[in-house]
Amino acid sequence: MGVIGIETTIGMINNHEFMGFLDFCSSQ
């Protein structure tokens, strides 16, 4: 994961999209 991935993760957490965050991690 690069900077874009980190920013996406932070954005998801800030937007309370935790399930989306877990799905994102599982797809890596």
mmCIF file of the N, C-alpha and C atoms, coordinates in Angstrom:
data_MODEL
# 
_entry.id   MODEL 
# 
loop_
_atom_site.group_PDB 
_atom_site.id 
_atom_site.type_symbol 
_atom_site.label_atom_id 
_atom_site.label_alt_id 
_atom_site.label_comp_id 
_atom_site.label_asym_id 
_atom_site.label_entity_id 
_atom_site.label_seq_id 
_atom_site.pdbx_PDB_ins_code 
_atom_site.Cartn_x 
_atom_site.Cartn_y 
_atom_site.Cartn_z 
_atom_site.occupancy 
_atom_site.B_iso_or_equiv 
_atom_site.pdbx_formal_charge 
_atom_site.auth_seq_id 
_atom_site.auth_comp_id 
_atom_site.auth_asym_id 
_atom_site.auth_atom_id 
_atom_site.pdbx_PDB_model_num 
ATOM 1  N N  . MET A 1 1  ? 0.842   -1.203 0.000  1.00 0.00 ? 1  MET A N  1 
ATOM 2  C CA . MET A 1 1  ? 0.000   0.000  0.000  1.00 0.00 ? 1  MET A CA 1 
ATOM 3  C C  . MET A 1 1  ? 0.871   1.245  0.000  1.00 0.00 ? 1  MET A C  1 
ATOM 4  N N  . GLY A 1 2  ? 0.508   2.183  -0.865 1.00 0.00 ? 2  GLY A N  1 
ATOM 5  C CA . GLY A 1 2  ? 1.243   3.453  -0.938 1.00 0.00 ? 2  GLY A CA 1 
ATOM 6  C C  . GLY A 1 2  ? 0.506   4.552  -0.220 1.00 0.00 ? 2  GLY A C  1 
ATOM 7  N N  . VAL A 1 3  ? 0.858   5.783  -0.544 1.00 0.00 ? 3  VAL A N  1 
ATOM 8  C CA . VAL A 1 3  ? 0.248   6.941  0.110  1.00 0.00 ? 3  VAL A CA 1 
ATOM 9  C C  . VAL A 1 3  ? -1.244  6.991  -0.180 1.00 0.00 ? 3  VAL A C  1 
ATOM 10 N N  . ILE A 1 4  ? -1.633  6.671  -1.421 1.00 0.00 ? 4  ILE A N  1 
ATOM 11 C CA . ILE A 1 4  ? -3.051  6.704  -1.792 1.00 0.00 ? 4  ILE A CA 1 
ATOM 12 C C  . ILE A 1 4  ? -3.848  5.731  -0.929 1.00 0.00 ? 4  ILE A C  1 
ATOM 13 N N  . GLY A 1 5  ? -3.302  4.540  -0.719 1.00 0.00 ? 5  GLY A N  1 
ATOM 14 C CA . GLY A 1 5  ? -3.984  3.538  0.099  1.00 0.00 ? 5  GLY A CA 1 
ATOM 15 C C  . GLY A 1 5  ? -4.154  4.007  1.527  1.00 0.00 ? 5  GLY A C  1 
ATOM 16 N N  . ILE A 1 6  ? -3.100  4.651  2.064  1.00 0.00 ? 6  ILE A N  1 
ATOM 17 C CA . ILE A 1 6  ? -3.160  5.157  3.436  1.00 0.00 ? 6  ILE A CA 1 
ATOM 18 C C  . ILE A 1 6  ? -4.207  6.256  3.539  1.00 0.00 ? 6  ILE A C  1 
ATOM 19 N N  . GLU A 1 7  ? -4.228  7.171  2.569  1.00 0.00 ? 7  GLU A N  1 
ATOM 20 C CA . GLU A 1 7  ? -5.202  8.259  2.588  1.00 0.00 ? 7  GLU A CA 1 
ATOM 21 C C  . GLU A 1 7  ? -6.617  7.716  2.480  1.00 0.00 ? 7  GLU A C  1 
ATOM 22 N N  . THR A 1 8  ? -6.791  6.683  1.661  1.00 0.00 ? 8  THR A N  1 
ATOM 23 C CA . THR A 1 8  ? -8.112  6.063  1.516  1.00 0.00 ? 8  THR A CA 1 
ATOM 24 C C  . THR A 1 8  ? -8.555  5.441  2.831  1.00 0.00 ? 8  THR A C  1 
ATOM 25 N N  . THR A 1 9  ? -7.622  4.773  3.509  1.00 0.00 ? 9  THR A N  1 
ATOM 26 C CA . THR A 1 9  ? -7.930  4.144  4.794  1.00 0.00 ? 9  THR A CA 1 
ATOM 27 C C  . THR A 1 9  ? -8.340  5.185  5.822  1.00 0.00 ? 9  THR A C  1 
ATOM 28 N N  . ILE A 1 10 ? -7.580  6.282  5.908  1.00 0.00 ? 10 ILE A N  1 
ATOM 29 C CA . ILE A 1 10 ? -7.896  7.359  6.855  1.00 0.00 ? 10 ILE A CA 1 
ATOM 30 C C  . ILE A 1 10 ? -9.261  7.950  6.525  1.00 0.00 ? 10 ILE A C  1 
ATOM 31 N N  . GLY A 1 11 ? -9.526  8.160  5.239  1.00 0.00 ? 11 GLY A N  1 
ATOM 32 C CA . GLY A 1 11 ? -10.810 8.714  4.808  1.00 0.00 ? 11 GLY A CA 1 
ATOM 33 C C  . GLY A 1 11 ? -11.964 7.814  5.205  1.00 0.00 ? 11 GLY A C  1 
ATOM 34 N N  . MET A 1 12 ? -11.783 6.502  5.037  1.00 0.00 ? 12 MET A N  1 
ATOM 35 C CA . MET A 1 12 ? -12.830 5.554  5.406  1.00 0.00 ? 12 MET A CA 1 
ATOM 36 C C  . MET A 1 12 ? -13.097 5.594  6.905  1.00 0.00 ? 12 MET A C  1 
ATOM 37 N N  . ILE A 1 13 ? -12.030 5.655  7.713  1.00 0.00 ? 13 ILE A N  1 
ATOM 38 C CA . ILE A 1 13 ? -12.189 5.712  9.162  1.00 0.00 ? 13 ILE A CA 1 
ATOM 39 C C  . ILE A 1 13 ? -12.906 7.000  9.559  1.00 0.00 ? 13 ILE A C  1 
ATOM 40 N N  . ASN A 1 14 ? -12.516 8.109  8.940  1.00 0.00 ? 14 ASN A N  1 
ATOM 41 C CA . ASN A 1 14 ? -13.132 9.396  9.252  1.00 0.00 ? 14 ASN A CA 1 
ATOM 42 C C  . ASN A 1 14 ? -14.606 9.398  8.883  1.00 0.00 ? 14 ASN A C  1 
ATOM 43 N N  . ASN A 1 15 ? -14.970 8.638  7.844  1.00 0.00 ? 15 ASN A N  1 
ATOM 44 C CA . ASN A 1 15 ? -16.362 8.560  7.404  1.00 0.00 ? 15 ASN A CA 1 
ATOM 45 C C  . ASN A 1 15 ? -17.098 7.394  8.048  1.00 0.00 ? 15 ASN A C  1 
ATOM 46 N N  . HIS A 1 16 ? -16.452 6.726  9.002  1.00 0.00 ? 16 HIS A N  1 
ATOM 47 C CA . HIS A 1 16 ? -17.050 5.617  9.738  1.00 0.00 ? 16 HIS A CA 1 
ATOM 48 C C  . HIS A 1 16 ? -17.426 4.459  8.816  1.00 0.00 ? 16 HIS A C  1 
ATOM 49 N N  . GLU A 1 17 ? -16.682 4.306  7.707  1.00 0.00 ? 17 GLU A N  1 
ATOM 50 C CA . GLU A 1 17 ? -16.936 3.204  6.772  1.00 0.00 ? 17 GLU A CA 1 
ATOM 51 C C  . GLU A 1 17 ? -16.075 2.015  7.168  1.00 0.00 ? 17 GLU A C  1 
ATOM 52 N N  . PHE A 1 18 ? -16.267 1.526  8.415  1.00 0.00 ? 18 PHE A N  1 
ATOM 53 C CA . PHE A 1 18 ? -15.367 0.496  8.926  1.00 0.00 ? 18 PHE A CA 1 
ATOM 54 C C  . PHE A 1 18 ? -15.513 -0.821 8.173  1.00 0.00 ? 18 PHE A C  1 
ATOM 55 N N  . MET A 1 19 ? -16.746 -1.161 7.783  1.00 0.00 ? 19 MET A N  1 
ATOM 56 C CA . MET A 1 19 ? -16.937 -2.394 7.029  1.00 0.00 ? 19 MET A CA 1 
ATOM 57 C C  . MET A 1 19 ? -16.253 -2.289 5.672  1.00 0.00 ? 19 MET A C  1 
ATOM 58 N N  . GLY A 1 20 ? -16.314 -1.111 5.070  1.00 0.00 ? 20 GLY A N  1 
ATOM 59 C CA . GLY A 1 20 ? -15.616 -0.875 3.809  1.00 0.00 ? 20 GLY A CA 1 
ATOM 60 C C  . GLY A 1 20 ? -14.121 -0.994 3.998  1.00 0.00 ? 20 GLY A C  1 
ATOM 61 N N  . PHE A 1 21 ? -13.636 -0.535 5.161  1.00 0.00 ? 21 PHE A N  1 
ATOM 62 C CA . PHE A 1 21 ? -12.213 -0.627 5.504  1.00 0.00 ? 21 PHE A CA 1 
ATOM 63 C C  . PHE A 1 21 ? -11.783 -2.082 5.620  1.00 0.00 ? 21 PHE A C  1 
ATOM 64 N N  . LEU A 1 22 ? -12.607 -2.891 6.290  1.00 0.00 ? 22 LEU A N  1 
ATOM 65 C CA . LEU A 1 22 ? -12.279 -4.310 6.447  1.00 0.00 ? 22 LEU A CA 1 
ATOM 66 C C  . LEU A 1 22 ? -12.291 -5.009 5.090  1.00 0.00 ? 22 LEU A C  1 
ATOM 67 N N  . ASP A 1 23 ? -13.266 -4.672 4.248  1.00 0.00 ? 23 ASP A N  1 
ATOM 68 C CA . ASP A 1 23 ? -13.359 -5.263 2.917  1.00 0.00 ? 23 ASP A CA 1 
ATOM 69 C C  . ASP A 1 23 ? -12.151 -4.866 2.078  1.00 0.00 ? 23 ASP A C  1 
ATOM 70 N N  . PHE A 1 24 ? -11.708 -3.612 2.237  1.00 0.00 ? 24 PHE A N  1 
ATOM 71 C CA . PHE A 1 24 ? -10.539 -3.120 1.511  1.00 0.00 ? 24 PHE A CA 1 
ATOM 72 C C  . PHE A 1 24 ? -9.294  -3.897 1.913  1.00 0.00 ? 24 PHE A C  1 
ATOM 73 N N  . CYS A 1 25 ? -9.138  -4.152 3.208  1.00 0.00 ? 25 CYS A N  1 
ATOM 74 C CA . CYS A 1 25 ? -7.973  -4.892 3.698  1.00 0.00 ? 25 CYS A CA 1 
ATOM 75 C C  . CYS A 1 25 ? -8.010  -6.336 3.204  1.00 0.00 ? 25 CYS A C  1 
ATOM 76 N N  . SER A 1 26 ? -9.189  -6.929 3.177  1.00 0.00 ? 26 SER A N  1 
ATOM 77 C CA . SER A 1 26 ? -9.319  -8.320 2.762  1.00 0.00 ? 26 SER A CA 1 
ATOM 78 C C  . SER A 1 26 ? -8.996  -8.487 1.281  1.00 0.00 ? 26 SER A C  1 
ATOM 79 N N  . SER A 1 27 ? -9.221  -7.444 0.489  1.00 0.00 ? 27 SER A N  1 
ATOM 80 C CA . SER A 1 27 ? -8.995  -7.526 -0.951 1.00 0.00 ? 27 SER A CA 1 
ATOM 81 C C  . SER A 1 27 ? -7.544  -7.295 -1.316 1.00 0.00 ? 27 SER A C  1 
ATOM 82 N N  . GLN A 1 28 ? -6.722  -6.905 -0.364 1.00 0.00 ? 28 GLN A N  1 
ATOM 83 C CA . GLN A 1 28 ? -5.303  -6.632 -0.655 1.00 0.00 ? 28 GLN A CA 1 
ATOM 84 C C  . GLN A 1 28 ? -4.511  -7.924 -0.745 1.00 0.00 ? 28 GLN A C  1 
# 
